Amino acid sequence: MAWDPKTYLNFGAERTRPAAELLARIALHAPARVVDLGCGPGNSTALLAARWPSADLEGVDSSPEMLEEAKRSGVKARWSEADIAKWNPGASYDVIFSNATFQWLPDHKTLLPHLMSHVAESGVFAFQVPRNFDEPCHTLIHDVVKNGPWAAKLKGVRDWWNVLEPDAYFGILENVARAVDIWETTYVQVLEGEDAVFRWMSGTGLRPFANALEGAEREAFLAEYRSRVAAAYPRRESGATLYPFRRLFCVARR
């Protein structure tokens, strides 16, 4: 799937805030090796570099477009292109960090213990994922998919529900971690500008569906979704749009 770093970073502060709050819960003073899985354009990696400037820092992503943007960010890190679902490094890390990535990957019951196995003794595995998939911004995509002339073309587009319940993540990690800290936060994001939620979704959840269509059909699909999502998240007289967004956080200590 092609990604557009500039579209993604239209709301860079809002996308980076959960990474900062996840990072704040990692109680390590000076980890030697740190990796950011699903580093995207490097916004979360920049936080890791600022927190641990002496660490050997690596950013991993499957998107060449995102990695090119990350390389231009000036963050002192090594950048690697890899499929995280198949990632198998040759050495362990003191911190494995991931901000809003695992929702794109299947089979968390297998993936997370595998990643935990690459955490060094007394190290930390920390991740954050969205858990707002029952909100209109997502459910409306599937309504538009099912009820339009593009339904057949979009039938096989990804299964978006990869994120599990908090207790499921605890169950996956409790036997491979010394301690597991899990919590959820709902951000009431204040987005500015016209079609704010549409523009947010254009950088993430809407992309697989838009990429599967072309030309006028693609534009018609996007126009229908834009109209419906604008009604679900009306813009206030002040110009702001309130966009509630629930996220799940986990810090597991080896």
VOMI-231722 format. One record per residue (C-alpha): z, x, y; chain; residue number from 1. Coordinates in nm, 4 decimals. Layout:
BEGIN
@z Z, x X, y Y, ch A, i NUM .
...
//
This chain:
BEGIN
@z 0.0000, x 0.0000, y 0.0000, ch A, i 1 .
@z -0.0980, x 0.1366, y 0.3412, ch A, i 2 .
@z 0.1798, x 0.1586, y 0.5988, ch A, i 3 .
@z 0.1616, x 0.1728, y 0.9778, ch A, i 4 .
@z 0.4458, x 0.3882, y 1.1149, ch A, i 5 .
@z 0.3942, x 0.2686, y 1.4729, ch A, i 6 .
@z 0.4264, x -0.0979, y 1.3728, ch A, i 7 .
@z 0.7345, x -0.0141, y 1.1684, ch A, i 8 .
@z 0.8942, x 0.1686, y 1.4620, ch A, i 9 .
@z 0.8366, x -0.1171, y 1.7091, ch A, i 10 .
@z 1.1968, x -0.2040, y 1.6230, ch A, i 11 .
@z 1.3139, x 0.1487, y 1.5517, ch A, i 12 .
@z 1.6673, x 0.1030, y 1.6861, ch A, i 13 .
@z 1.7286, x -0.2087, y 1.4749, ch A, i 14 .
@z 1.5851, x -0.0444, y 1.1615, ch A, i 15 .
@z 1.7893, x 0.2734, y 1.2116, ch A, i 16 .
@z 2.1253, x 0.1103, y 1.2867, ch A, i 17 .
@z 2.2060, x 0.0248, y 0.9206, ch A, i 18 .
@z 2.1260, x 0.3855, y 0.8243, ch A, i 19 .
@z 2.3758, x 0.5100, y 1.0828, ch A, i 20 .
@z 2.6442, x 0.2723, y 0.9569, ch A, i 21 .
@z 2.5809, x 0.3716, y 0.5953, ch A, i 22 .
@z 2.5993, x 0.7395, y 0.6905, ch A, i 23 .
@z 2.9315, x 0.6854, y 0.8670, ch A, i 24 .
@z 3.0904, x 0.5836, y 0.5344, ch A, i 25 .
@z 2.9977, x 0.9091, y 0.3579, ch A, i 26 .
@z 3.3085, x 1.1285, y 0.3625, ch A, i 27 .
@z 3.1500, x 1.4686, y 0.3014, ch A, i 28 .
@z 3.1974, x 1.7527, y 0.5473, ch A, i 29 .
@z 2.9217, x 2.0017, y 0.4646, ch A, i 30 .
@z 2.6917, x 1.9070, y 0.1751, ch A, i 31 .
@z 2.4507, x 2.1854, y 0.0795, ch A, i 32 .
@z 2.1575, x 1.9746, y -0.0426, ch A, i 33 .
@z 2.0653, x 1.6327, y 0.0987, ch A, i 34 .
@z 1.7665, x 1.4088, y 0.0262, ch A, i 35 .
@z 1.6466, x 1.0944, y 0.2048, ch A, i 36 .
@z 1.4594, x 0.8756, y -0.0456, ch A, i 37 .
@z 1.2065, x 0.6479, y 0.1232, ch A, i 38 .
@z 1.2370, x 0.8474, y 0.4440, ch A, i 39 .
@z 0.9511, x 0.6604, y 0.6139, ch A, i 40 .
@z 0.8663, x 0.8074, y 0.9550, ch A, i 41 .
@z 1.1825, x 1.0195, y 0.9547, ch A, i 42 .
@z 1.4124, x 0.7993, y 1.1645, ch A, i 43 .
@z 1.6874, x 0.7956, y 0.9003, ch A, i 44 .
@z 1.6295, x 1.1626, y 0.8131, ch A, i 45 .
@z 1.6967, x 1.2501, y 1.1771, ch A, i 46 .
@z 2.0471, x 1.1037, y 1.1402, ch A, i 47 .
@z 2.1126, x 1.3194, y 0.8341, ch A, i 48 .
@z 1.9887, x 1.6295, y 1.0154, ch A, i 49 .
@z 2.2189, x 1.5597, y 1.3102, ch A, i 50 .
@z 2.5223, x 1.4979, y 1.0854, ch A, i 51 .
@z 2.4663, x 1.8031, y 0.8625, ch A, i 52 .
@z 2.2518, x 2.0564, y 1.0531, ch A, i 53 .
@z 2.3155, x 2.3344, y 0.7989, ch A, i 54 .
@z 2.2112, x 2.1316, y 0.4941, ch A, i 55 .
@z 1.8929, x 2.1907, y 0.2975, ch A, i 56 .
@z 1.7346, x 1.8557, y 0.3886, ch A, i 57 .
@z 1.4408, x 1.6839, y 0.2196, ch A, i 58 .
@z 1.2584, x 1.3601, y 0.2968, ch A, i 59 .
@z 1.0710, x 1.1824, y 0.0162, ch A, i 60 .
@z 0.8280, x 0.8938, y 0.0551, ch A, i 61 .
@z 0.5272, x 0.7518, y -0.1296, ch A, i 62 .
@z 0.3320, x 0.6837, y 0.1914, ch A, i 63 .
@z 0.1179, x 0.9657, y 0.3314, ch A, i 64 .
@z 0.0963, x 0.7764, y 0.6625, ch A, i 65 .
@z 0.4741, x 0.7659, y 0.6949, ch A, i 66 .
@z 0.5092, x 1.1321, y 0.5988, ch A, i 67 .
@z 0.2543, x 1.2389, y 0.8600, ch A, i 68 .
@z 0.4617, x 1.0599, y 1.1237, ch A, i 69 .
@z 0.7784, x 1.2201, y 0.9853, ch A, i 70 .
@z 0.6240, x 1.5662, y 1.0131, ch A, i 71 .
@z 0.5497, x 1.4992, y 1.3792, ch A, i 72 .
@z 0.9084, x 1.3887, y 1.4443, ch A, i 73 .
@z 1.0416, x 1.7409, y 1.4843, ch A, i 74 .
@z 1.3204, x 1.6806, y 1.2294, ch A, i 75 .
@z 1.4091, x 1.9990, y 1.0426, ch A, i 76 .
@z 1.3365, x 1.8924, y 0.6860, ch A, i 77 .
@z 1.0982, x 1.9421, y 0.3972, ch A, i 78 .
@z 0.8724, x 1.6422, y 0.3388, ch A, i 79 .
@z 0.7557, x 1.5425, y -0.0096, ch A, i 80 .
@z 0.5204, x 1.2702, y -0.1275, ch A, i 81 .
@z 0.6465, x 1.1070, y -0.4469, ch A, i 82 .
@z 0.6901, x 0.7740, y -0.6239, ch A, i 83 .
@z 1.0673, x 0.7270, y -0.6169, ch A, i 84 .
@z 1.0534, x 0.5158, y -0.9332, ch A, i 85 .
@z 0.9311, x 0.8315, y -1.1147, ch A, i 86 .
@z 1.1147, x 1.0909, y -0.9051, ch A, i 87 .
@z 1.2747, x 1.3560, y -1.1255, ch A, i 88 .
@z 1.3898, x 1.6591, y -0.9233, ch A, i 89 .
@z 1.4655, x 1.9924, y -1.0833, ch A, i 90 .
@z 1.8049, x 2.0319, y -0.9164, ch A, i 91 .
@z 2.0941, x 1.8097, y -0.8128, ch A, i 92 .
@z 2.1844, x 1.6963, y -0.4599, ch A, i 93 .
@z 2.5184, x 1.6639, y -0.2868, ch A, i 94 .
@z 2.3897, x 1.3523, y -0.1083, ch A, i 95 .
@z 2.1160, x 1.1153, y -0.2211, ch A, i 96 .
@z 2.0590, x 0.8723, y 0.0662, ch A, i 97 .
@z 1.8230, x 0.5776, y 0.0918, ch A, i 98 .
@z 1.7727, x 0.3321, y 0.3770, ch A, i 99 .
@z 1.5853, x 0.0060, y 0.3042, ch A, i 100 .
@z 1.3687, x 0.1349, y 0.0197, ch A, i 101 .
@z 1.4848, x 0.0054, y -0.3169, ch A, i 102 .
@z 1.3757, x -0.3523, y -0.2435, ch A, i 103 .
@z 1.0218, x -0.2237, y -0.3097, ch A, i 104 .
@z 1.1148, x -0.0796, y -0.6506, ch A, i 105 .
@z 1.1744, x -0.2684, y -0.9785, ch A, i 106 .
@z 1.4369, x -0.2350, y -1.2507, ch A, i 107 .
@z 1.7422, x -0.1262, y -1.0544, ch A, i 108 .
@z 1.9468, x -0.1291, y -1.3767, ch A, i 109 .
@z 1.7469, x 0.1748, y -1.4895, ch A, i 110 .
@z 1.6627, x 0.3288, y -1.1521, ch A, i 111 .
@z 2.0112, x 0.3606, y -1.0024, ch A, i 112 .
@z 2.1832, x 0.5380, y -1.2959, ch A, i 113 .
@z 1.8827, x 0.7721, y -1.3122, ch A, i 114 .
@z 1.9243, x 0.8597, y -0.9445, ch A, i 115 .
@z 2.2997, x 0.8936, y -0.9886, ch A, i 116 .
@z 2.2365, x 1.1523, y -1.2599, ch A, i 117 .
@z 2.0845, x 1.3790, y -0.9940, ch A, i 118 .
@z 2.3986, x 1.3707, y -0.7773, ch A, i 119 .
@z 2.6107, x 1.6858, y -0.7964, ch A, i 120 .
@z 2.9757, x 1.6734, y -0.8981, ch A, i 121 .
@z 3.1827, x 1.5187, y -0.6134, ch A, i 122 .
@z 2.8571, x 1.4237, y -0.4392, ch A, i 123 .
@z 2.7513, x 1.0849, y -0.3046, ch A, i 124 .
@z 2.4727, x 0.8358, y -0.3726, ch A, i 125 .
@z 2.4398, x 0.5986, y -0.0752, ch A, i 126 .
@z 2.1845, x 0.3243, y -0.0237, ch A, i 127 .
@z 2.1200, x 0.0172, y 0.1857, ch A, i 128 .
@z 1.8825, x -0.2714, y 0.1089, ch A, i 129 .
@z 1.7942, x -0.5969, y 0.2849, ch A, i 130 .
@z 1.9326, x -0.9104, y 0.1230, ch A, i 131 .
@z 1.7723, x -1.1757, y 0.3403, ch A, i 132 .
@z 1.4987, x -1.2859, y 0.1012, ch A, i 133 .
@z 1.6065, x -1.6501, y 0.1097, ch A, i 134 .
@z 1.5586, x -1.6612, y 0.4882, ch A, i 135 .
@z 1.2547, x -1.8359, y 0.6459, ch A, i 136 .
@z 1.0894, x -1.5050, y 0.7388, ch A, i 137 .
@z 1.0344, x -1.4472, y 0.3658, ch A, i 138 .
@z 1.0164, x -1.7954, y 0.2182, ch A, i 139 .
@z 0.7473, x -1.8950, y 0.4676, ch A, i 140 .
@z 0.5235, x -1.6148, y 0.3432, ch A, i 141 .
@z 0.5270, x -1.7680, y -0.0026, ch A, i 142 .
@z 0.4745, x -2.1175, y 0.1336, ch A, i 143 .
@z 0.1641, x -1.9986, y 0.3195, ch A, i 144 .
@z 0.0436, x -1.8059, y 0.0130, ch A, i 145 .
@z 0.0682, x -2.1097, y -0.2172, ch A, i 146 .
@z -0.0856, x -2.3624, y 0.0193, ch A, i 147 .
@z -0.3919, x -2.1827, y 0.1500, ch A, i 148 .
@z -0.7433, x -2.0964, y 0.0276, ch A, i 149 .
@z -0.6213, x -1.7397, y -0.0382, ch A, i 150 .
@z -0.3723, x -1.8500, y -0.3072, ch A, i 151 .
@z -0.5721, x -1.7050, y -0.5986, ch A, i 152 .
@z -0.6200, x -1.3679, y -0.4291, ch A, i 153 .
@z -0.2511, x -1.3377, y -0.3435, ch A, i 154 .
@z -0.1088, x -1.4678, y -0.6705, ch A, i 155 .
@z -0.0465, x -1.1198, y -0.8091, ch A, i 156 .
@z 0.0991, x -0.9659, y -0.4942, ch A, i 157 .
@z 0.4368, x -0.8055, y -0.5569, ch A, i 158 .
@z 0.7480, x -0.9829, y -0.6779, ch A, i 159 .
@z 0.9646, x -0.9540, y -0.3687, ch A, i 160 .
@z 1.2990, x -1.0299, y -0.5316, ch A, i 161 .
@z 1.4112, x -0.6899, y -0.6603, ch A, i 162 .
@z 1.7492, x -0.6872, y -0.4840, ch A, i 163 .
@z 2.0514, x -0.7910, y -0.6915, ch A, i 164 .
@z 2.3914, x -0.9419, y -0.6143, ch A, i 165 .
@z 2.6745, x -0.7071, y -0.5060, ch A, i 166 .
@z 2.8645, x -0.7499, y -0.8343, ch A, i 167 .
@z 2.5510, x -0.6550, y -1.0267, ch A, i 168 .
@z 2.5298, x -0.3244, y -0.8414, ch A, i 169 .
@z 2.8970, x -0.2589, y -0.9103, ch A, i 170 .
@z 2.8348, x -0.3225, y -1.2790, ch A, i 171 .
@z 2.5377, x -0.0854, y -1.2836, ch A, i 172 .
@z 2.7287, x 0.1995, y -1.1179, ch A, i 173 .
@z 3.0918, x 0.1631, y -1.2269, ch A, i 174 .
@z 3.0459, x 0.3645, y -1.5482, ch A, i 175 .
@z 2.8545, x 0.6506, y -1.3832, ch A, i 176 .
@z 3.0562, x 0.6867, y -1.0622, ch A, i 177 .
@z 3.4138, x 0.7850, y -0.9806, ch A, i 178 .
@z 3.4293, x 0.5232, y -0.7045, ch A, i 179 .
@z 3.1940, x 0.2529, y -0.5782, ch A, i 180 .
@z 3.2153, x 0.1001, y -0.2296, ch A, i 181 .
@z 2.9942, x -0.2067, y -0.1729, ch A, i 182 .
@z 2.9771, x -0.4318, y 0.1314, ch A, i 183 .
@z 2.7422, x -0.6627, y 0.3177, ch A, i 184 .
@z 2.6743, x -0.7075, y 0.6875, ch A, i 185 .
@z 2.4761, x -0.9796, y 0.8608, ch A, i 186 .
@z 2.3253, x -0.8501, y 1.1833, ch A, i 187 .
@z 2.2333, x -1.1105, y 1.4427, ch A, i 188 .
@z 1.9498, x -0.9053, y 1.5819, ch A, i 189 .
@z 1.8341, x -0.9780, y 1.9351, ch A, i 190 .
@z 1.4596, x -0.9137, y 1.9417, ch A, i 191 .
@z 1.2589, x -0.9094, y 2.2626, ch A, i 192 .
@z 0.9001, x -1.0097, y 2.3295, ch A, i 193 .
@z 0.6552, x -1.2675, y 2.2010, ch A, i 194 .
@z 0.6223, x -1.3307, y 1.8257, ch A, i 195 .
@z 0.9169, x -1.0986, y 1.7640, ch A, i 196 .
@z 0.9906, x -1.1913, y 1.4007, ch A, i 197 .
@z 0.6197, x -1.1899, y 1.3165, ch A, i 198 .
@z 0.5929, x -0.8393, y 1.4603, ch A, i 199 .
@z 0.9011, x -0.7306, y 1.2634, ch A, i 200 .
@z 0.7589, x -0.8655, y 0.9370, ch A, i 201 .
@z 0.4200, x -0.7087, y 1.0102, ch A, i 202 .
@z 0.5884, x -0.3704, y 0.9671, ch A, i 203 .
@z 0.7464, x -0.4525, y 0.6297, ch A, i 204 .
@z 0.7421, x -0.7638, y 0.4095, ch A, i 205 .
@z 0.4155, x -0.9108, y 0.5339, ch A, i 206 .
@z 0.2102, x -0.5965, y 0.4719, ch A, i 207 .
@z 0.1378, x -0.6338, y 0.0978, ch A, i 208 .
@z -0.0084, x -0.9810, y 0.1559, ch A, i 209 .
@z -0.2073, x -0.8857, y 0.4647, ch A, i 210 .
@z -0.3441, x -0.5767, y 0.2901, ch A, i 211 .
@z -0.4736, x -0.7904, y 0.0028, ch A, i 212 .
@z -0.7024, x -0.9901, y 0.2349, ch A, i 213 .
@z -0.9890, x -0.8948, y 0.4657, ch A, i 214 .
@z -1.1678, x -1.0137, y 0.7760, ch A, i 215 .
@z -1.1460, x -1.3750, y 0.8893, ch A, i 216 .
@z -0.9452, x -1.4790, y 0.5848, ch A, i 217 .
@z -0.6801, x -1.2196, y 0.6641, ch A, i 218 .
@z -0.6646, x -1.3299, y 1.0271, ch A, i 219 .
@z -0.6330, x -1.6962, y 0.9254, ch A, i 220 .
@z -0.3479, x -1.6137, y 0.6868, ch A, i 221 .
@z -0.1643, x -1.4171, y 0.9556, ch A, i 222 .
@z -0.2199, x -1.6882, y 1.2174, ch A, i 223 .
@z -0.0750, x -1.9545, y 0.9877, ch A, i 224 .
@z 0.2309, x -1.7424, y 0.9116, ch A, i 225 .
@z 0.2744, x -1.6500, y 1.2789, ch A, i 226 .
@z 0.2787, x -2.0159, y 1.3764, ch A, i 227 .
@z 0.5315, x -2.1148, y 1.1111, ch A, i 228 .
@z 0.7679, x -1.8234, y 1.1657, ch A, i 229 .
@z 0.7653, x -1.8795, y 1.5435, ch A, i 230 .
@z 0.8849, x -2.2361, y 1.4839, ch A, i 231 .
@z 1.1592, x -2.1139, y 1.2493, ch A, i 232 .
@z 1.2831, x -1.8524, y 1.4995, ch A, i 233 .
@z 1.2246, x -2.0016, y 1.8456, ch A, i 234 .
@z 1.2242, x -1.7759, y 2.1472, ch A, i 235 .
@z 1.5076, x -1.8527, y 2.3887, ch A, i 236 .
@z 1.4624, x -1.9178, y 2.7594, ch A, i 237 .
@z 1.5922, x -1.5663, y 2.8228, ch A, i 238 .
@z 1.2989, x -1.4271, y 2.6252, ch A, i 239 .
@z 1.5137, x -1.3128, y 2.3319, ch A, i 240 .
@z 1.4763, x -1.4223, y 1.9691, ch A, i 241 .
@z 1.7817, x -1.4233, y 1.7415, ch A, i 242 .
@z 1.7007, x -1.2887, y 1.3957, ch A, i 243 .
@z 1.9919, x -1.2972, y 1.1454, ch A, i 244 .
@z 1.9498, x -1.0215, y 0.8892, ch A, i 245 .
@z 2.1811, x -0.9616, y 0.5917, ch A, i 246 .
@z 2.1970, x -0.6158, y 0.4349, ch A, i 247 .
@z 2.3809, x -0.4759, y 0.1333, ch A, i 248 .
@z 2.5383, x -0.1278, y 0.1447, ch A, i 249 .
@z 2.6632, x 0.0911, y -0.1385, ch A, i 250 .
@z 2.8326, x 0.4315, y -0.1482, ch A, i 251 .
@z 2.8955, x 0.5710, y -0.4985, ch A, i 252 .
@z 3.0959, x 0.8919, y -0.5488, ch A, i 253 .
@z 3.0173, x 1.1123, y -0.8489, ch A, i 254 .
//
